[in-house]
Amino acid sequence: FHFAPLNAAGQHQLKTGFAAGSESYHGWQTFNPVTWLGAAGQAVSEVSFTPPAAVRAGRNDVAMFVQDKWSVGEALTLDLGARLERGSIAKDWNPSYRAGFAYAFGGGSRTVLRGGAGLFIDRISLLAPTFEALPQRTETSYGVAGDITAVRRFPPRIDGRIRNARSLGWSLQLDHEVVNNLFLR
């Protein structure tokens, strides 16, 4: 929803929104064996897997946001925003924030400094909750005579909770219009 412009210490263009989504995934995961051969052509190492596995996952996400594009004056514009979202996999409420600016040097300037920073939350892939249902990997090592020297099994296991990835990002750029419609960044 876009609100009517508000004049208070400059002009504010406020907007807010809500999103809801649902996704599902189901299928079969099949992994083929791999054998590494030595210089003489004999097996050195092998990776094999248990039979194919049926995997299934789903998620429901909701998010809401508010944003303010604030024109402080002719030269400075601020862009401020906040978002709150929740997904059914991690079951956490995740707030994220961002702030940006654009500053034009002088009236009718052809030079603008832009920048911003924000905390961003990523969605969890539907493959993450299916990980423990995947086929188990087994690594076998062979000696020079072809005898088995080691066997290691790696069951697909997640220790702890699945969480949303978070990142802090920022940018800063200077744009200059050299001639009409030709910019140097």
C-alpha positions as CSV (number, residue, x, y, z in Angstrom):
1,F,0.0,0.0,0.0
2,H,1.4,3.4,-1.0
3,F,0.4,6.2,1.4
4,A,-0.2,9.8,0.2
5,P,3.0,11.8,0.4
6,L,3.5,13.3,3.9
7,N,5.3,16.6,4.5
8,A,7.3,16.7,7.7
9,A,10.9,17.8,7.7
10,G,10.9,17.1,3.9
11,Q,8.6,14.8,2.0
12,H,8.0,11.2,3.0
13,Q,6.7,8.5,0.6
14,L,5.6,5.7,2.8
15,K,4.6,2.2,1.7
16,T,3.9,-1.1,3.4
17,G,3.2,-4.6,2.3
18,F,2.5,-8.2,3.2
19,A,3.5,-11.4,1.4
20,A,2.5,-15.0,2.0
21,G,3.8,-18.0,0.1
22,S,3.7,-21.8,0.1
23,E,6.1,-24.2,-1.6
24,S,6.4,-28.0,-1.7
25,Y,9.0,-30.4,-3.0
26,H,8.9,-34.2,-3.4
27,G,10.9,-36.6,-5.5
28,W,13.6,-39.2,-5.5
29,Q,17.3,-38.6,-4.8
30,T,19.6,-41.1,-6.5
31,F,23.4,-40.9,-6.2
32,N,25.7,-43.0,-8.5
33,P,28.9,-44.6,-7.2
34,V,32.3,-43.1,-8.2
35,T,35.6,-45.1,-8.4
36,W,39.0,-43.4,-8.5
37,L,41.7,-45.4,-10.3
38,G,45.4,-45.2,-9.7
39,A,48.2,-45.0,-12.3
40,A,48.1,-48.8,-12.8
41,G,44.4,-48.8,-13.4
42,Q,43.4,-50.4,-10.0
43,A,40.8,-48.9,-7.7
44,V,42.3,-46.5,-5.1
45,S,39.1,-45.2,-3.6
46,E,35.3,-45.5,-4.1
47,V,32.3,-43.7,-2.9
48,S,29.0,-45.5,-2.9
49,F,25.5,-44.8,-1.6
50,T,22.5,-46.6,-0.2
51,P,19.5,-47.1,-2.5
52,P,17.5,-44.1,-3.8
53,A,15.4,-42.2,-1.2
54,A,12.0,-40.6,-1.4
55,V,12.2,-37.0,-0.1
56,R,9.4,-34.5,0.6
57,A,9.3,-31.1,2.2
58,G,7.1,-28.0,2.3
59,R,7.1,-24.6,3.8
60,N,4.9,-21.6,4.4
61,D,6.3,-18.1,4.6
62,V,4.9,-14.8,5.7
63,A,6.5,-11.4,5.5
64,M,5.6,-7.7,6.1
65,F,7.5,-4.6,5.5
66,V,7.5,-0.8,5.8
67,Q,9.5,1.6,3.7
68,D,10.0,5.4,3.8
69,K,11.6,7.3,0.9
70,W,12.4,10.6,2.6
71,S,13.3,13.6,0.4
72,V,15.0,15.7,3.0
73,G,15.7,18.5,0.5
74,E,16.6,18.9,-3.1
75,A,20.1,17.3,-2.6
76,L,19.4,14.5,-0.2
77,T,17.1,11.5,-0.3
78,L,17.0,8.8,2.4
79,D,15.5,5.3,1.8
80,L,14.7,3.5,5.1
81,G,13.1,0.1,5.4
82,A,12.3,-2.7,7.8
83,R,11.0,-6.2,7.1
84,L,9.8,-9.0,9.4
85,E,9.4,-12.5,8.1
86,R,8.8,-16.0,9.3
87,G,9.2,-19.4,7.6
88,S,7.8,-22.7,8.7
89,I,11.1,-24.5,8.5
90,A,13.2,-22.5,11.0
91,K,10.1,-21.1,12.8
92,D,11.9,-17.9,13.8
93,W,10.7,-14.3,13.3
94,N,13.5,-12.7,11.4
95,P,13.8,-8.9,11.3
96,S,15.9,-7.2,8.6
97,Y,16.7,-3.5,8.1
98,R,18.1,-1.3,5.4
99,A,19.0,2.3,4.9
100,G,20.2,4.1,1.8
101,F,20.9,7.6,0.6
102,A,21.5,9.6,-2.5
103,Y,23.2,13.0,-2.3
104,A,23.4,15.3,-5.4
105,F,26.3,17.8,-5.3
106,G,25.0,21.3,-6.0
107,G,21.7,22.4,-7.7
108,G,21.2,20.7,-11.1
109,S,24.3,18.6,-10.3
110,R,25.5,15.9,-12.6
111,T,27.3,14.1,-9.7
112,V,25.4,11.9,-7.2
113,L,26.9,9.9,-4.3
114,R,24.7,6.9,-3.4
115,G,25.1,4.3,-0.7
116,G,23.4,2.0,1.6
117,A,23.6,-0.8,4.1
118,G,21.3,-3.6,5.3
119,L,20.9,-6.8,7.2
120,F,19.5,-9.4,4.9
121,I,17.9,-12.7,5.8
122,D,17.9,-15.6,3.2
123,R,15.2,-18.2,2.8
124,I,16.0,-21.8,3.6
125,S,16.1,-24.2,0.6
126,L,13.6,-27.0,0.6
127,L,16.5,-29.4,0.2
128,A,17.7,-28.6,3.8
129,P,14.9,-30.3,5.7
130,T,15.2,-33.4,3.4
131,F,18.9,-33.8,4.0
132,E,18.6,-36.5,6.7
133,A,16.4,-38.6,4.3
134,L,19.1,-38.7,1.6
135,P,21.1,-41.9,0.7
136,Q,24.0,-42.6,3.1
137,R,27.5,-42.1,1.6
138,T,30.2,-44.8,2.2
139,E,33.9,-44.1,1.3
140,T,36.1,-47.2,0.7
141,S,39.9,-46.9,0.4
142,Y,42.0,-49.7,-1.2
143,G,45.6,-50.7,-0.7
144,V,48.2,-51.4,-3.4
145,A,47.2,-55.1,-3.5
146,G,43.5,-54.2,-3.9
147,D,42.7,-55.0,-0.3
148,I,40.3,-52.7,1.6
149,T,42.2,-50.4,4.0
150,A,39.4,-48.2,5.3
151,V,35.7,-47.9,5.2
152,R,34.0,-44.8,6.5
153,R,30.2,-44.3,6.5
154,F,28.7,-40.8,6.5
155,P,25.0,-40.8,7.5
156,P,23.2,-37.6,6.4
157,R,22.8,-35.8,9.7
158,I,22.0,-32.3,10.8
159,D,23.3,-31.4,14.3
160,G,21.2,-28.6,15.8
161,R,18.4,-26.5,14.3
162,I,18.2,-25.3,10.8
163,R,18.5,-21.5,10.7
164,N,18.1,-18.7,8.2
165,A,21.4,-17.4,6.7
166,R,22.1,-13.7,7.5
167,S,24.3,-11.2,5.8
168,L,25.3,-7.6,6.3
169,G,25.8,-5.8,3.0
170,W,26.7,-2.3,2.0
171,S,27.5,-0.3,-1.1
172,L,28.9,3.1,-2.0
173,Q,29.1,4.6,-5.5
174,L,29.7,7.9,-7.2
175,D,27.8,8.6,-10.4
176,H,28.8,11.5,-12.7
177,E,26.9,12.4,-15.9
178,V,29.7,13.3,-18.3
179,V,27.4,14.3,-21.1
180,N,23.6,13.7,-21.6
181,N,22.9,10.0,-21.0
182,L,26.6,9.0,-20.5
183,F,27.4,8.2,-16.9
184,L,30.7,7.5,-15.3
185,R,30.3,5.2,-12.2
